[in-house]
Amino acid sequence: MKICMINGSPKAKDSCSRYLIDEIIKLMDDKTEVLICDGSHKPFKDDMFQQIYNCDKVVFVFPLYVDAVPSHLVYFLESFQEYIRLQPVKNISVYAVSNCGFYEGEQNKYALKIIENFCEDSGLNWQFGIGTGTGPFVAQSQTIPWQSSIKRPIYQALLTLKKGLEEGYQPKENIFVTAKMPRYIYIASAHAGWRLSAKKNNLRFRDI
């Protein structure tokens, strides 16, 4: 089986999306061939689309931007769709993992719907998606084991994705999860992070 992971984050490094991709790959069987493609930096060339089209399954992993997929990923989807329409019909299964800075994973529901609609319009087989909240925490939690209680809900969702990719399992609906921490603690931590960033850039709290 050959799987393509499409990174929809514009960040060159330290993104939540890339961290999730790396962790998903670690969960996969050693016999699974994995290709990672950049879905955020133009130009998108046909040889890259050909590599993606040669895969059996595709996983989009991206950050939530204003309740939707990032604009650069929209352009990628449009370009990939144009390529697909010129190719012979192929049975490709598609999954998505959207992460956001909101506490609630449900905030990703419209972004996942966009990927689902793209699949329907492009002749691809939509399977299911995962929407994760507390994205900034997840990105900075790489030293915390996935089996820890705080990260376990997201880990369980990734295991479901693994089951879908390897066994064809499909839940009845998309999965929405968040790190297991009180909402007020997450929000307080986020505010503290913004204040620290402002201070490093010689800004006062009222400036932001």
Order of alpha helices (4+ residues) and beta strands (2+ residues): beta-alpha-beta-alpha-beta-alpha-beta-alpha-beta-alpha-alpha-beta-alpha
